[in-house]
Amino acid sequence: MLVRMPRYEYRCRDCGETFERSRPMAESDRPAECSRGHADTVKLLSTVAVGNTAEAPAAAGGCCGGGCCS
């Protein structure tokens, strides 16, 4: 049985390496060592690009879509 786990991106504070780990959501905040063995890492906030679909049309208006920007 294939079990898919989310991928998380981390950055090492010691050497600056950015790397990914697949792990369960419950373990996403657990420290992750970089390839050089440093344990002082921080989880990064990753963004996901999603294309436009017929069910979710693009917002019209200002920068936030609500027309609040002048």
C-alpha positions as CSV (number, residue, x, y, z in Angstrom):
1,M,0.0,0.0,0.0
2,L,1.4,3.4,-1.0
3,V,1.2,6.0,1.7
4,R,1.7,9.6,0.6
5,M,3.1,12.0,3.1
6,P,3.3,15.8,2.8
7,R,6.7,17.3,1.9
8,Y,8.1,20.1,4.1
9,E,10.9,22.5,3.3
10,Y,13.5,23.4,5.9
11,R,16.5,25.8,6.1
12,C,19.6,25.1,8.2
13,R,20.5,28.1,10.3
14,D,24.1,27.0,10.5
15,C,25.0,26.5,6.8
16,G,22.0,28.0,5.0
17,E,21.1,24.8,3.1
18,T,17.5,24.5,2.1
19,F,16.1,21.0,1.9
20,E,12.9,19.0,1.9
21,R,11.6,16.1,4.0
22,S,8.6,13.9,3.6
23,R,7.0,13.2,6.9
24,P,3.6,12.9,8.6
25,M,1.9,16.2,9.5
26,A,2.2,15.3,13.2
27,E,6.0,15.4,12.8
28,S,6.3,18.5,10.7
29,D,7.7,20.7,13.5
30,R,10.2,18.1,14.7
31,P,13.8,19.1,14.0
32,A,15.2,17.9,10.7
33,E,19.0,17.6,10.2
34,C,20.5,19.0,7.0
35,S,22.9,16.9,4.9
36,R,25.8,18.2,6.9
37,G,24.4,17.0,10.2
38,H,23.3,20.3,11.6
39,A,20.2,20.1,13.7
40,D,19.4,23.9,14.1
41,T,16.8,24.1,11.3
42,V,13.6,26.0,10.8
43,K,10.5,24.9,8.8
44,L,9.8,27.2,5.9
45,L,6.4,28.3,4.7
46,S,5.9,27.0,1.2
47,T,3.5,28.3,-1.3
48,V,1.6,26.3,-3.8
49,A,0.6,27.7,-7.2
50,V,-2.9,26.6,-8.3
51,G,-4.2,27.3,-11.7
52,N,-7.5,29.0,-12.5
53,T,-10.5,26.6,-12.9
54,A,-14.1,27.1,-14.0
55,E,-15.2,26.5,-10.4
56,A,-12.9,29.2,-8.9
57,P,-12.7,32.2,-11.2
58,A,-10.1,34.8,-10.7
59,A,-11.1,37.8,-8.5
60,A,-11.8,41.1,-10.2
61,G,-10.9,44.4,-8.8
62,G,-7.9,45.8,-6.8
63,C,-4.8,44.1,-5.6
64,C,-6.7,42.0,-3.1
65,G,-9.8,41.4,-5.4
66,G,-12.1,43.4,-3.2
67,G,-11.6,46.9,-4.6
68,C,-10.1,48.2,-1.4
69,C,-7.0,49.6,-3.0
70,S,-6.9,53.0,-4.7
